[in-house]
Amino acid sequence: MTPGADALTLDEIGGAGFQLAFFGLGKSQRTTRGNIAMNYQPFIPRRRFLASALSVSGLAALGGQRLGAAPSATGTVGETDHFWYRLAPEGPYISSQRDNKAFAFGNDKIFLSEDLGQTWPHSAEFPNAENITFSCILKNGNILFATRTKLFLSTDNLKTHKQITVKGLDGSDYLPHTPQNPARPGWYFHPLDGVHTWDVDGQEMLVWGNYCNVLGGPVPINIYYSTDQGETVKIAYSFGHNPSFHDRDAKTGAPLGNLDNSTICRHLHSVAYNPAENAFYACTGDHDRENRHECHWLRGTYDAKSDSWNWRVLVSVNSNSRYKSGGINFVDGQLYWASDANGRNGAMPHDRGIFRCDPANLADPEQHTMLFNPKYESANMIIEDGVILSAHYAPASPYHTGIIISPDMGKTWAQYDLKHLGRRSPVRFQKKNSDGWFRVDLRQGWIARGEVLFIKPKP
């Protein structure tokens, strides 16, 4: 933390707003970078805040607030001109949220809260908890979660859980490969985006793809789906064998990936649904390898009667392109996305920004509107209730923890560097819970698990 740069405003302590300034903490700072105003209101680590606040004026109860509570307005510990924010409280790692529920893991257990994480009345032993890479709370209350290579489903608030075997494109059991290194089985189900369920023709569909082949070992790249609340999970699309990342099954010698598909990638960046077209869109990364593109945009439609998919590749490009991207969103039929173009394989500066277009015009850059250019790589984004929330990738940006926000669908923009949180990349933006807070992963570098951040836009 920067001495003299950190402050915390609490509007409800003792019924009156005041600012704590102790241990060298002072006023918040405002700086500029280019033409964008940057504000950062400091974040006081929970333990430090708790110990310090209790010593101020002999306060023992802090106006009845529960400092260990999950994200709620009463637990706010930092703010900018556009939003409040706080780290998740100490306790289990909060992996996903929906309305008032939260799913978490830690200490060889899994947990379910029904009050925004204030309490965890439901739990179960799960010795592989630290290797959980994905979870989703479904509309009917089912919880689907995954370790590096296995999927599990609980239908009874974690009283029990069962393993789910994925069905392949041909309907047979799709089993994880035998890794060359048993300690590196890969990430079969780990996504980088945070929204995976949509209402499709009156029923909830779960669709996501794995962001993989960075840590943990090589795996095939797939888009998965479920139409029955996680009871059955199938492959919607399977990418081809990528020799730059895929090795062979240690037991059978078979190469990883779909050998019938010439389209390859390193991993999925984002999958999203456009209700106006009744179609799904997906984008992948990362570079050109052996003169083959890894960056693609695909469009897929699902036929419920035949339980079948029809996919086509819309764009295939190199990495210095706005199509190397993520954060796909659809609002009123319009397509929004954020680009993390990089590499030295095209014109400079990089073709980056936050864009909007009619989906039919995706392949024509002349038909795109650049809403904002953060200058640095950004490929995670969520749009909800007119607020666009995105972020910087820390390894490719001077921002330590960079947050990008538009409160009005792209008319105005602000960027904030929450540098007191350290070098973190915000990813996996999840929809607001019932108290109005987005949930965000903070990743070390850009992929290793760090902390969980909650962000609440100001009215």
Backbone torsions as a table, in degrees:
resi	resn	phi	psi	omega
1	MET	NA	146.7	-178.0
2	THR	-88.1	119.8	179.7
3	PRO	-56.4	138.4	177.1
4	GLY	79.7	-2.0	-175.9
5	ALA	-109.9	0.3	-171.0
6	ASP	-116.7	133.7	177.8
7	ALA	-149.1	158.2	-179.6
8	LEU	-136.0	123.2	177.0
9	THR	-101.4	125.9	176.9
10	LEU	-120.8	113.7	-174.2
11	ASP	-84.3	-10.5	-172.4
12	GLU	-119.5	2.9	178.7
13	ILE	-69.9	122.4	178.3
14	GLY	62.7	15.4	177.1
15	GLY	82.4	2.1	-179.9
16	ALA	-139.5	143.7	179.8
17	GLY	-80.2	134.7	173.2
18	PHE	-154.3	165.8	-176.8
19	GLN	-111.6	129.4	176.9
20	LEU	-83.1	132.2	176.0
21	ALA	-136.6	103.8	-177.1
22	PHE	-152.0	165.0	-178.6
23	PHE	51.9	39.2	176.6
24	GLY	82.4	10.4	179.9
25	LEU	-84.2	139.6	-179.4
26	GLY	-136.0	-139.0	-175.2
27	LYS	-81.2	158.1	173.6
28	SER	-71.3	163.5	-176.7
29	GLN	-117.8	153.3	174.7
30	ARG	-131.1	127.5	178.5
31	THR	-131.0	173.9	175.8
32	THR	-128.4	145.9	173.8
33	ARG	-134.2	111.8	-172.8
34	GLY	67.2	-131.3	179.3
35	ASN	-101.5	8.1	-176.0
36	ILE	-104.4	127.5	176.7
37	ALA	-75.0	134.8	177.1
38	MET	-120.3	129.9	175.9
39	ASN	-121.0	141.3	166.4
40	TYR	-138.8	123.5	174.6
41	GLN	-99.5	127.8	-168.1
42	PRO	-71.2	158.6	178.2
43	PHE	-113.1	123.1	178.0
44	ILE	-94.1	120.8	-179.8
45	PRO	-51.6	145.8	-171.0
46	ARG	-56.4	-48.2	-178.2
47	ARG	-63.1	-42.7	-179.3
48	ARG	-65.5	-43.0	179.8
49	PHE	-62.2	-45.6	-176.4
50	LEU	-62.0	-47.5	-178.9
51	ALA	-65.7	-39.8	-176.1
52	SER	-73.4	-45.0	-176.4
53	ALA	-63.8	-36.8	-179.5
54	LEU	-67.0	-21.0	-179.5
55	SER	-88.7	-13.2	-177.5
56	VAL	-78.3	121.4	178.1
57	SER	54.0	23.6	177.5
58	GLY	69.3	21.3	-179.0
59	LEU	-63.0	134.4	179.1
60	ALA	-116.5	-24.1	-174.2
61	ALA	-120.0	-14.4	-179.5
62	LEU	52.7	50.8	174.4
63	GLY	63.7	22.2	177.9
64	GLY	83.7	1.4	-179.6
65	GLN	-71.9	147.5	177.3
66	ARG	-99.5	99.9	-176.2
67	LEU	-67.3	-20.9	178.4
68	GLY	-89.3	4.9	-175.9
69	ALA	-72.4	161.5	177.0
70	ALA	-73.8	178.5	-171.9
71	PRO	-57.4	115.6	174.3
72	SER	-154.1	163.2	-176.5
73	ALA	-59.0	-31.9	-177.7
74	THR	-73.4	-12.1	-179.9
75	GLY	-105.4	12.4	-175.9
76	THR	-61.8	133.6	178.8
77	VAL	-128.2	6.9	176.2
78	GLY	-163.0	153.9	178.7
79	GLU	-154.5	157.1	170.7
80	THR	-122.3	-173.6	177.1
81	ASP	-66.7	-21.5	-173.3
82	HIS	-111.5	-19.0	-175.7
83	PHE	-158.6	158.6	166.9
84	TRP	-95.5	157.1	178.3
85	TYR	-153.0	157.6	176.2
86	ARG	-161.3	151.0	170.9
87	LEU	-76.5	154.7	174.7
88	ALA	-61.3	149.9	-179.9
89	PRO	-69.8	166.1	174.4
90	GLU	-61.2	147.0	-178.1
91	GLY	134.4	-157.3	-177.9
92	PRO	-64.9	155.0	179.6
93	TYR	-75.6	118.9	-176.7
94	ILE	-80.5	108.3	-173.0
95	SER	-88.1	-32.4	-179.4
96	SER	-158.3	161.4	179.9
97	GLN	-143.4	155.8	173.0
98	ARG	-158.3	120.7	-177.1
99	ASP	54.0	-117.0	-178.6
100	ASN	-95.8	0.9	-176.0
101	LYS	-98.0	154.4	174.6
102	ALA	-145.9	139.7	176.2
103	PHE	-111.3	136.5	-175.4
104	ALA	-144.7	168.8	178.3
105	PHE	-148.5	160.9	177.5
106	GLY	158.4	152.3	177.3
107	ASN	53.4	44.1	176.4
108	ASP	62.6	30.2	178.2
109	LYS	-141.3	159.7	170.1
110	ILE	-116.0	151.5	-171.1
111	PHE	-137.0	150.4	173.6
112	LEU	-133.8	129.2	176.0
113	SER	-111.6	146.7	175.6
114	GLU	-116.7	11.2	179.8
115	ASP	-135.9	46.8	175.9
116	LEU	64.2	25.4	176.3
117	GLY	86.2	8.8	176.6
118	GLN	-69.4	-36.8	176.5
119	THR	-135.6	160.6	-177.9
120	TRP	-128.8	74.6	-174.5
121	PRO	-72.5	-18.4	-178.2
122	HIS	-113.4	128.6	179.6
123	SER	-155.6	163.6	179.2
124	ALA	-155.2	150.8	175.0
125	GLU	-67.1	135.6	177.0
126	PHE	-153.0	91.2	-171.3
127	PRO	-59.4	-21.6	-179.5
128	ASN	-98.5	25.4	-173.5
129	ALA	-58.5	-39.1	-176.1
130	GLU	-66.8	-13.8	178.5
131	ASN	-101.0	14.3	174.7
132	ILE	-69.2	129.3	-176.5
133	THR	-117.8	-7.8	-175.1
134	PHE	-159.6	144.4	171.2
135	SER	-155.0	154.0	179.0
136	CYS	-151.0	127.9	174.7
137	ILE	-92.3	119.4	-174.9
138	LEU	-91.4	167.8	-171.3
139	LYS	-58.9	-37.6	-177.3
140	ASN	-85.9	5.7	179.0
141	GLY	98.3	-12.2	175.6
142	ASN	-59.6	150.1	177.6
143	ILE	-124.4	118.0	175.1
144	LEU	-103.2	128.1	179.1
145	PHE	-142.8	160.4	-172.9
146	ALA	-139.6	145.1	165.5
147	THR	-90.5	-157.9	-178.5
148	ARG	-66.5	-34.5	-173.8
149	THR	-130.0	-3.0	-174.7
150	LYS	-131.0	146.2	176.4
151	LEU	-106.0	145.6	178.7
152	PHE	-136.2	151.1	179.4
153	LEU	-132.9	133.3	170.5
154	SER	-116.8	131.7	179.9
155	THR	-112.3	5.1	-172.7
156	ASP	-140.1	44.6	176.7
157	ASN	57.6	40.5	173.6
158	LEU	75.5	7.0	174.6
159	LYS	-59.6	-38.8	176.2
160	THR	-139.6	162.3	171.2
161	HIS	-150.0	151.4	-178.1
162	LYS	-132.5	153.6	177.7
163	GLN	-79.0	140.2	177.3
164	ILE	-109.0	124.8	176.9
165	THR	-94.4	122.6	-179.2
166	VAL	-67.7	143.9	174.6
167	LYS	-99.2	131.5	-177.7
168	GLY	-78.6	-177.5	-178.3
169	LEU	-59.8	-29.4	-179.8
170	ASP	-94.4	6.1	178.7
171	GLY	88.1	-6.2	179.2
172	SER	-82.6	166.7	177.4
173	ASP	-63.7	129.7	178.6
174	TYR	-101.4	106.2	-173.9
175	LEU	-106.7	146.2	177.7
176	PRO	-63.0	150.1	-179.5
177	HIS	-73.3	167.0	172.5
178	THR	-88.7	112.1	-174.1
179	PRO	-71.7	151.3	174.6
180	GLN	-62.2	-37.5	176.3
181	ASN	-115.3	110.1	-176.6
182	PRO	-56.8	-24.0	179.6
183	ALA	-79.6	-7.1	-178.0
184	ARG	-129.5	70.7	-178.1
185	PRO	-79.1	-9.9	179.3
186	GLY	90.6	172.9	-179.6
187	TRP	-113.0	98.0	-177.9
188	TYR	-76.6	-27.2	-168.3
189	PHE	-127.5	7.3	-173.9
190	HIS	-79.8	115.9	177.1
191	PRO	-97.0	160.3	175.0
192	LEU	-100.5	-23.2	176.4
193	ASP	-89.6	173.7	-171.4
194	GLY	-121.4	-6.4	-179.6
195	VAL	-112.5	121.0	-172.1
196	HIS	-131.2	0.1	-179.5
197	THR	-123.4	143.0	179.6
198	TRP	-145.1	153.9	173.7
199	ASP	-85.9	113.0	-177.4
200	VAL	-121.2	113.3	179.8
201	ASP	51.6	42.0	174.1
202	GLY	86.5	-0.3	176.3
203	GLN	-131.5	152.9	179.7
204	GLU	-78.2	131.2	172.6
205	MET	-115.5	138.4	174.1
206	LEU	-106.1	121.3	-178.8
207	VAL	-140.1	129.7	178.2
208	TRP	-157.8	164.2	178.1
209	GLY	-130.4	158.7	-174.6
210	ASN	-94.4	128.0	169.7
211	TYR	-90.4	113.6	-165.6
212	CYS	-149.3	-171.9	177.4
213	ASN	58.8	34.5	172.0
214	VAL	-120.9	-58.2	173.8
215	LEU	-119.1	155.4	167.4
216	GLY	89.8	-7.9	179.0
217	GLY	111.5	161.8	-176.7
218	PRO	-76.8	141.4	175.3
219	VAL	-144.8	160.8	171.8
220	PRO	-67.6	160.6	-179.5
221	ILE	-111.9	125.2	-175.4
222	ASN	-137.8	156.7	164.5
223	ILE	-105.8	126.0	-177.4
224	TYR	-107.4	157.9	176.8
225	TYR	-152.0	157.2	173.6
226	SER	-144.4	137.1	177.3
227	THR	-113.5	3.0	-175.6
228	ASP	-129.6	43.1	174.7
229	GLN	61.0	35.6	173.8
230	GLY	87.7	-3.9	-179.5
231	GLU	-65.7	-34.2	177.4
232	THR	-129.5	130.7	176.8
233	VAL	-123.1	130.2	-177.0
234	LYS	-129.0	167.0	176.1
235	ILE	-92.5	126.3	176.9
236	ALA	-89.1	-32.8	-178.6
237	TYR	-156.6	140.6	-179.9
238	SER	-130.0	125.2	-178.7
239	PHE	-80.0	162.0	-176.1
240	GLY	-74.9	174.3	178.7
241	HIS	-69.6	124.8	179.5
242	ASN	-107.7	104.1	-175.5
243	PRO	-64.5	-17.5	179.5
244	SER	-74.7	-20.7	-177.0
245	PHE	-127.5	-29.8	-172.5
246	HIS	-89.6	131.5	169.7
247	ASP	-99.1	-156.4	-178.5
248	ARG	-116.4	155.4	176.6
249	ASP	-59.0	127.1	-175.2
250	ALA	-66.0	-23.0	-177.7
251	LYS	-93.6	-42.9	-174.3
252	THR	-102.1	-19.1	-175.9
253	GLY	79.9	1.4	-178.6
254	ALA	-72.3	137.9	176.8
255	PRO	-69.9	148.5	179.4
256	LEU	-78.0	151.8	177.7
257	GLY	100.0	172.8	-178.5
258	ASN	-87.0	106.9	-175.5
259	LEU	-70.3	-11.9	178.1
260	ASP	-91.8	1.6	-177.0
261	ASN	-118.6	122.2	-179.9
262	SER	-84.2	-9.6	178.6
263	THR	-82.0	119.9	-178.6
264	ILE	-117.4	160.6	172.1
265	CYS	-156.4	175.6	174.3
266	ARG	-90.4	-39.8	-178.6
267	HIS	-170.6	166.6	173.7
268	LEU	-83.9	138.3	173.6
269	HIS	-97.8	-38.3	-174.7
270	SER	-163.1	145.0	170.9
271	VAL	-133.1	132.9	-178.2
272	ALA	-148.3	161.9	-174.9
273	TYR	-114.4	135.6	174.7
274	ASN	-109.4	104.1	-177.8
275	PRO	-63.7	-26.8	-179.5
276	ALA	-64.6	-29.5	179.0
277	GLU	-106.5	-10.2	-171.1
278	ASN	54.6	48.6	-175.8
279	ALA	-141.1	151.4	176.3
280	PHE	-103.7	147.1	175.6
281	TYR	-123.3	145.5	178.4
282	ALA	-139.7	146.8	174.6
283	CYS	-132.5	150.5	-172.3
284	THR	-130.2	170.5	174.1
285	GLY	-137.7	170.2	24.4
286	ASP	-136.3	-44.9	-169.8
287	HIS	-134.4	-173.9	169.5
288	ASP	-93.8	131.6	179.1
289	ARG	-134.4	123.4	-177.5
290	GLU	53.2	44.2	176.8
291	ASN	63.2	25.9	175.8
292	ARG	-122.3	134.1	179.4
293	HIS	-74.0	142.7	170.3
294	GLU	-110.1	-13.4	-179.1
295	CYS	-93.9	115.8	-178.7
296	HIS	-138.6	155.7	163.1
297	TRP	-116.5	133.9	179.1
298	LEU	-123.9	152.0	174.6
299	ARG	-125.0	130.2	-178.1
300	GLY	-131.0	142.1	174.4
301	THR	-120.7	145.6	-176.0
302	TYR	-113.5	130.9	175.7
303	ASP	-104.2	108.1	-175.4
304	ALA	-67.2	-35.0	-177.2
305	LYS	-63.6	-41.1	-179.1
306	SER	-98.9	-2.0	-176.8
307	ASP	49.6	54.4	-176.8
308	SER	-138.1	159.2	-178.1
309	TRP	-119.2	150.0	172.0
310	ASN	-127.4	111.0	-176.7
311	TRP	-113.9	145.6	169.8
312	ARG	-141.9	147.3	178.9
313	VAL	-83.0	125.4	-178.4
314	LEU	-92.7	-38.7	-175.5
315	VAL	-144.6	139.1	170.3
316	SER	-135.7	123.1	-171.7
317	VAL	-144.9	175.4	173.2
318	ASN	-85.4	-179.7	-170.3
319	SER	-76.6	-20.3	178.0
320	ASN	-88.6	69.8	-175.3
321	SER	-155.7	149.2	176.1
322	ARG	-62.7	-15.8	179.5
323	TYR	-81.3	-13.9	167.9
324	LYS	-79.7	102.3	-160.6
325	SER	-159.6	-172.8	178.1
326	GLY	-171.0	-164.1	177.2
327	GLY	61.5	39.0	-178.9
328	ILE	-67.9	130.6	176.1
329	ASN	-139.5	151.9	174.0
330	PHE	-125.7	129.9	176.9
331	VAL	-135.5	123.1	-179.8
332	ASP	51.1	40.0	176.5
333	GLY	81.9	-7.4	179.4
334	GLN	-92.3	145.5	-179.0
335	LEU	-96.4	129.3	176.6
336	TYR	-122.2	142.5	175.5
337	TRP	-157.8	165.3	179.5
338	ALA	-122.5	139.7	-174.3
339	SER	-106.1	139.3	172.0
340	ASP	-118.9	43.1	178.9
341	ALA	-51.0	138.4	177.5
342	ASN	-154.6	-173.0	-179.0
343	GLY	90.1	171.1	-178.6
344	ARG	-116.8	42.9	-173.1
345	ASN	-119.4	37.0	178.7
346	GLY	-176.8	-171.4	-178.8
347	ALA	-68.8	144.5	176.1
348	MET	-104.9	150.7	-0.6
349	PRO	-71.0	169.7	-177.3
350	HIS	-61.1	149.9	-177.9
351	ASP	-81.8	72.7	-174.6
352	ARG	-112.9	166.0	174.2
353	GLY	148.8	-179.9	171.6
354	ILE	-108.0	123.1	-167.8
355	PHE	-120.3	161.1	174.3
356	ARG	-142.0	143.3	173.7
357	CYS	-161.7	168.9	167.7
358	ASP	-70.9	134.7	-177.9
359	PRO	-53.7	-32.0	-179.7
360	ALA	-66.1	-19.1	-177.6
361	ASN	-103.9	14.7	-176.8
362	LEU	-55.3	-42.4	-174.6
363	ALA	-76.1	-4.0	-178.5
364	ASP	-114.0	98.2	-177.8
365	PRO	-58.1	-25.4	179.6
366	GLU	-65.4	-19.9	-179.5
367	GLN	-95.3	5.0	-179.0
368	HIS	-90.3	147.9	170.9
369	THR	-109.9	120.9	173.4
370	MET	-82.2	115.0	-179.7
371	LEU	-80.4	-32.4	-176.7
372	PHE	-165.2	145.7	175.2
373	ASN	-121.2	104.3	179.3
374	PRO	-75.1	-4.9	177.4
375	LYS	79.0	-26.1	-176.0
376	TYR	-120.2	168.7	-174.9
377	GLU	-61.2	133.4	179.5
378	SER	-152.2	117.7	-176.9
379	ALA	-140.3	25.8	170.6
380	ASN	-129.3	138.8	-176.5
381	MET	-164.6	148.6	173.6
382	ILE	-138.4	147.7	176.0
383	ILE	-128.1	125.7	178.2
384	GLU	-153.3	132.3	177.9
385	ASP	54.5	40.1	176.1
386	GLY	80.5	-0.4	179.8
387	VAL	-102.5	129.2	173.4
388	ILE	-103.5	125.1	-178.5
389	LEU	-125.3	124.5	-179.5
390	SER	-140.5	-173.2	-174.4
391	ALA	-162.3	165.3	176.3
392	HIS	-92.0	151.4	167.1
393	TYR	-87.1	117.2	-172.0
394	ALA	-57.2	-41.8	-177.9
395	PRO	-65.0	-17.2	-176.2
396	ALA	-115.9	20.3	-175.1
397	SER	-144.9	148.7	172.3
398	PRO	-72.7	-12.6	176.4
399	TYR	-72.8	137.1	176.2
400	HIS	-73.8	-59.8	171.7
401	THR	-128.9	94.1	-171.7
402	GLY	-94.3	124.1	178.5
403	ILE	-113.8	133.1	178.8
404	ILE	-114.9	132.7	-177.0
405	ILE	-143.9	141.0	167.1
406	SER	-127.2	122.6	-178.4
407	PRO	-85.7	-1.7	-170.1
408	ASP	-139.7	42.6	175.3
409	MET	59.4	34.6	172.0
410	GLY	98.0	4.1	177.8
411	LYS	-74.1	-41.5	177.2
412	THR	-130.6	155.4	-174.7
413	TRP	-140.0	154.7	172.0
414	ALA	-146.6	151.8	174.6
415	GLN	-125.7	141.2	-179.0
416	TYR	-130.7	138.8	175.6
417	ASP	-107.7	104.5	177.6
418	LEU	-87.0	63.9	-167.7
419	LYS	-66.6	-20.8	178.1
420	HIS	-68.1	-13.7	175.9
421	LEU	-83.1	-7.3	179.3
422	GLY	92.1	-175.0	178.6
423	ARG	-77.2	99.0	-176.8
424	ARG	-136.6	145.4	175.2
425	SER	-107.8	113.8	177.5
426	PRO	-75.1	124.2	179.3
427	VAL	-139.0	177.4	175.3
428	ARG	54.1	56.0	177.2
429	PHE	-69.3	123.5	179.6
430	GLN	-111.2	151.4	-177.9
431	LYS	-56.4	156.6	-178.2
432	LYS	-62.4	144.0	174.3
433	ASN	-81.7	-175.0	-174.6
434	SER	-68.6	-9.6	175.9
435	ASP	-102.6	5.7	172.7
436	GLY	90.0	16.9	-176.6
437	TRP	-108.1	127.5	167.8
438	PHE	-72.0	146.7	172.7
439	ARG	-107.5	135.8	-175.2
440	VAL	-136.3	132.7	169.6
441	ASP	-74.5	137.1	166.4
442	LEU	-105.8	115.9	-176.5
443	ARG	-103.4	139.7	172.5
444	GLN	-74.6	133.6	-169.1
445	GLY	66.0	-116.0	171.8
446	TRP	-132.8	2.4	-174.6
447	ILE	-141.9	-28.6	-178.2
448	ALA	-72.5	135.8	-174.9
449	ARG	-61.9	133.0	177.3
450	GLY	-120.1	-105.0	-177.6
451	GLU	-118.5	179.5	174.5
452	VAL	-116.8	131.4	-179.6
453	LEU	-114.4	140.9	174.1
454	PHE	-114.9	136.2	-177.2
455	ILE	-128.8	130.7	178.7
456	LYS	-123.9	112.2	179.2
457	PRO	-62.2	145.8	176.8
458	LYS	-82.4	150.1	-179.4
459	PRO	-64.6	NA	NA
